[in-house]
Amino acid sequence: MEDLPLEERLNRSFDQQEKTEEKALELEKLIKSYSGAAPLMPKRKYGQPVEELVPSFGITLRSIIESENPRLAAYLNISTGYHKRLAEETRRRQEYIDNFKLKTEALQQRNAEERLRREKNILRGINPNTGRPFI
């Protein structure tokens, strides 16, 4: 780049700064669109990438970003794995519910069978508690 004329180097530098600013504005706009994030966003100099501001993000802003957009949190290297843990917890809860439903259905079936057996025994004159004939 040193071999290029000054005007060409200035143009390239300017174009690079403009591209950086466009990317930064896009990220900044996305972050500020999340509820409660705008006032927490630190000030940024013109042409400064948002990625350079990440160390100054507070824990609240980091949490908002991660809860709203886990891909953005990963891009900014502030992800704590919140969504993975949440998905695992949801999966475990669903497994527990499914297992509970299966046990409930089995118990209902067993109770229905026992009720039918008791009714048959009563019709035959057998005491359902003792299994002996009524006197």
ZIJOHU-V870938 format. One record per run of one state. SS is the DSSP state (H for helix, E for strand, - for the rest). FROM is the first residue (numbers start at 1). TO is the last residue. If there is no record, write none. Layout:
# ZIJOHU-V870938
ss: {SS	SS}
from: {FROM	FROM}
to: {TO	TO}
This chain:
# ZIJOHU-V870938
ss: {-	H	-	H	-	H	-	H	-	H	-	H	-	E	-	E	-}
from: {1	6	33	38	41	50	57	59	69	70	76	82	125	126	127	133	134}
to: {5	32	37	40	49	56	58	68	69	75	81	124	125	126	132	133	135}
